[in-house]
Amino acid sequence: MTRIPHETSGEPNPLQALTLDRLRQRTSMKWRTYPEDVLPLWVAEMDVPLAEPVVRAVTDALHLGDTGYAAGTAYAEALAAFAGKRWGWEGLAVERTAIVPDVMLGVVEMLKLVTGPGDTVVVNPPVYPPFYLFVEHMDRRVAEAPLGADGRIDLEALESSFRQAVADGRRAAYLLCNPHNPTGTVHTEAELSAVAGLAERYGVRVVADEIHAPLVLGGAGFVPYLSVPGAERGLSLMSASKGWNLPGLKAALAVAGPGAAADLDRMPEEVGHGPSHVAVIAHTAALRDGVTWLDALLSGLDGNRRLLAGLLAEHLPAIRYRPGDATYLAWLDCRALGVGDDPADVFLHRGRVALSSGLPFGTGGTGHARLNLATSQEVLVEAVRRMAAALR
């Protein structure tokens, strides 16, 4: 695939647009979970104003009273056009998509299509904690194939997990995080092709959570799982939610490879009643008209990634941080600090900085914390200052 590099948008950095006082007026989870003296750098919400095309599209819909039920394929068409231009992927067929309430609920519905109660779902820890919670809630068994020491998919561990998952003749699925949360790893075409080969060999169905796909930084290139050879029976979940800070506007798309179209057709009709029509309008506008805003965001995130690395090297050199190529999440190895299994708890209570605890991320999460760097540089500087002071 030929990928078009990110362009310099000329738009101002949205991460520098809002003051802390303005942000504290928000009533979402990020700003209401902890007291006002805590800097919240945990849950996946960005400290940005919305892209103007999104604001305009939603405002126009409200003025029209266009607040009914979601319909049509505009969202899928916008995603297909974005995928073609951004990733050089022309294989996203609108007729093989379905609107779902959000990515994780879409994951649940896709797993229901390809597995049954008691079947195994393989994950790559450390990984987004809801992978465990949602899978176990739907009466599937989670099996771990931990990432390698380099933070990449360990194909030997994955094959071993696949082999065990199907050993008793049961069905199995692999819940792939691409790009990976929390490490920011962008899986390569070679890695994903190898995954597809293993999945076909063992009869394991791949369901890819690709919600962070728009957030690939620098020169790295995102490879959609369904674009690689052998992935025809795969299923993917995509959304504008993370890229444009729309988690409160619920809508996502399930995308099927050619060999999974019949599976997607079996999804119950009522699942498509869950997404918000206004959210679909917002996500469509983001993908279609919000690319210059996204490029400005990515430039700002790249600067924050480098700033955080420098701050940690100067003030907390015992923390190991390998900047990822995607997402706005930083996975911090704090084991050398000697503060126990849950450094996020120490930083919260001693430093008044809220990070995500590494423990719920599964194997490899002990002694780690996840930091959301989608904020202003001033907040990042203050957060690291507080974290360092917490250890003195």
N, C-alpha and C positions, 0 to 999 in steps of 0.2 A: 504494500500500500504506500502511496505517496502522501506524505503529511505536509500540510501547509504550516510553516512556523508561525508562532504568535507574533502579531504585529504590535508596534508601539501605538497605543490608542490616542494619546494626546489628552485623555481624560485625567482629572486629578485622582490621586490615590484615595480610594474610598475609606481605607483604614485610618486615614488622618482627618476625616471629615467631622467626627463627632467628639465632643468633650465627654469626660467621665460624668459630669453632672447631667448632661443630656441623656447619656446611656442609662443612668440610674432611674430615669423616669419610665423606663420600659418595665412591663409587668410579666414578662416571660420567665421561664424556669431559671435561666442563667442569672437573672437579676433579682429573683425573689426567694431563692433557696437559702442564701446566706445573709447575715447582717451586712449593713452598709459599709462597715469598716473592712470587709473582705474583698479582695480583688478576685473576681470570678474568671478563671482561665480553665474551665473544665468542660462543660457540655458543648456540643457542636452548634453553637450560634456565633455568628460573626458580628463584630462591632462596626457595622457599616450602615449607611443609608441604602435604601433599595435603588436599583437601577431605574432611571427615569422612565424607560419604556414599560417597565413592569408597573410602576405607580400609575402611569397614564392609562394603561390597559385596564387595570382594576378600577380606577376612578371612573373611567368611561362606562364600564359595566354597571357600576353602582348607580351612576346617573341615569342609565337606561332602565334600571330595575332588572338587569339581566342576571338574576340570582336564582335561576331554576336548576334543573338537573343537567349534568354533563352529557354532551352528545358530540358525535362527529369525530374526525380523524386529524384535526388541525394540530394537536399536540404531537402525534406520531409523525406527521409530515414535517413539522419543525425540527424534531429530533433527527429525522432521516437527513434533512438538509444540513443540519449542524454536523452530524457524523461524517457526511461526505466531505464537507469543506475542512473540518477540523482534524479529522483522523484519516481522511482518505478512504473511508469505508463506505462503499456504495451498496452493501448487502443488507441494509436494514429495510426490510420490506414492510410497508405500512399494513398490509393485509395480514401479517403475522405478528401483530401487536394487540395488546388489550390494556385499557386503563384500569389501574388498581389504586386502592386508597393511598398507599405509600409503599416504599421499598420493602420494609420488613413484613408488612401484611401481604405484600405481593410474594415475598419469599415463602411465607407460610403456604399460600395458595399453590405455588409452583411445586413445593415439596409434597403437598397433598396429592398432586397429580401423578407424581413419579415414585412415591413411597407409600407405605401403609403403617399403621400403628405397630410399634416394636421394631421397625426397621432402623438402620443406622444412617446417620448423617455425619460425614467427616468434615472437620474444620481444621484450620491452621493456626493454632495459638502461638503467641498472644494475639487475640483477635477480639473484635467488637463484642462486648458482653451480651447484647441481645441475641447473638447467634446461639448462645447456650439457652437463654431464657425462653425464647420463642420455640426453639426446637423441642426442648423438654416439655413445654406446656402442651405441645401437640402430640405427646406420647411417642416421640422418636428418641432414639438413643444417640448421644453425641460421642463420637470417637475422635481423638486428637491425633493429628499428624503435625507435630510442632515444626515451625520454621527452623531453618538451619542457623548456625551461629552467625552467618552473614546476613540474616534477616530475610532470606529468600526461601522459596518453596524447596523443601527437601524431598526430591522425587523418590528416593529410597523409602523414606518414612511414609510418603503418600501411598506408594505401591503396597507397602506392608499393611497399611490401614485399609486399603481397598480389598486386599486379599482376605483379611479377617472379616470385613464387613459382609462379604458375600459367601463366606465359607459354608454357612448353613443353608444356602439356597435362597436366602431372603433378598429382597431388593435393597439398594443402597443409593445414597446421593452424596454429592460433594458440594458443600456450600463454600464457594470461592469468593474471596474478597479482593476485588480488582478495580483500582489500586487498593493496597492493603491498609486497613485501619487496625492498629495505631502506628505502624512503622513508616507509612508513606511510600512503601515499596511499589514500584511500577513493574509489573510482570512483563517479561520480554515475549516476543513472538515465539522464540524457541522454547521457552519455559511453558507457555500456554499450549503449544503444539504437543509437547511431551505430556502435559496433563490430559489433553484430548485423547492421545494414544492410549494412555493408561486407563482412562475412563471407558473407552471402547473395549479394551482387552478384558476388563473385569465386569463390564455391564453396569457401571456406575453412572448415574445421570448427574450432570453438572448443572447447578443453579448458581449463576454469578451475580453477586451484588456489586454493581458498577456505579453506585451513586456518586463516588468521588471522581468519576472520569473527567469532568470538565476542569478539575483542579490539578492538572499536571504542570509542573513548574519548569522553567529553564528550557534546556534542550531535550528533555526526556519526551518520548512519544508514547501516548496511550495506545494499547492494542486491545480492541474489543474482543472478548473471548469468542464470540460467534464468528469472528472474521478469520480464525485460524483453521487450517486443514484438519478435518476430523471432528470438528465441533458442531456438526450439523444437528445433533440430537440435544444440544444444549439449550438452556433457557437463561435469559438475562433480565435483570431489573435495573432500569435507569430512571433518572429524575433530574430536574433542574434544582432540586431542593438545596443541596449542599453548595453548588457553584454560585448560586445567586441569593443565598440566605433566605430560603422560603420554607423552612420546616413547619411553620404554623399554617401554611397553605397546602393542604394535603392532596397530593396527586403524584402518581408515578406511572411508568409504562412497563409492562411485561413484554419481552421480545423473544420470539421463538426462532431457533434455527430451522432450516427446511425440514429436518427430520423430527422436529418437535411440534410442528404445526397442529397435528391431530391432538396432541396433549393439550395445547393451549385452547383448542376448540372445546375441550371438555370442562373448562373452567366454568363454574356456576354463574349464570347470568347476574345473580344478585351481587356478586363481588364488584361488578362494574357500577353499582349504584352508590358505592362508598365514597368515591372521590368528590371533592367540591368542584362545582362548575367554575366558580370564581378562581379557585386554585389552578384549574386547567388553563384558564385564560392567562393567569400570571406566568405559569411555566412556559406556555407557548410563546408569550411575548419575550421572556428571557432568552430562550433559545433562538428566536428569530431576530430580535432587535437589540439584545443586550450584550453582544459580543465585545464591543469596545469597552464597556464597563468591566466585563470579565477580564480583559487583557490588562486593564489598569489594576484590578485586584491582584492578578497573578504577579505583576511586577512588584506590587507592595508586599505580597507574601514572600516573594523571593528575597526582598530586602530584610524582612523580619526574620526569615530563616537564618540569614547570615548574621544579623544582629544578635539573635539569641545564641548562636554558636560562639560569637566573640564574648558576649557577656558571661556565659557559663565558663569559658576558658579562663576569664579574668577573675571571676568572683567565686565560682564553684567548680574548680578544675577536677574534682573527684567525680563529678557527674559525667557519665559517658553519653554523648549525644551524636548520633549519626543522622545528619539532615536527610530527610526523605525527598524523593522526587515528585511527590504529590501530596495532596491534602493540606490542611492548615494545622496539622497535629504533630506535636513533637513527642517522641517516645524517649523518656529519660531513664537511664540506668543509674540508679542512686545507691546501688549495693555497697559501693566503697565508702559511703558516708557513715556507715555504721549506725543508722537510725532505725533499723529493724525492717520488717517485711512490708510496711506500709508508709513510705516516706511522705505520701500525700497528706496523711493525718498529721504528721509533724509540721509540714509547711502550713497547714490550715490553722492549727492551734497555736503554734509559736510565731508564725510569720504572717498570718491572716491573708494567705493566698490559697485559693481553692483550685486544686488540680484533680484530675480523675485518678483514683487509686488503681494501681496496676493489678491488684489481686483478682478482680472479676474478669480479667482478660484471659484467664486460664494459665496453662503451663507457660512459664517464662515471664509471668507478670509479677512475681514476688520481687520486692525491692525496686520496683519501677513505678513511674507515674507518667501520666499523659498530660501535656500542656497544650492548650489551644492558643496558637500564636496569631490568630486572626483578630488583632487588636492594634491599637496605636503603638508606635515605638516608645512613647512616654510611659505607657502602661507596662510594656515589656521591661523597660529599664527598672521601673519601680518594683515590679514583681520579683525580678532576680535580686534586687537589693534586699527586699524583705526575706526572700528564701535564704540568702547568705546570712542575714542577721539572725534568722531562726536557729542557726547552728552554732552561733557564738555563745 
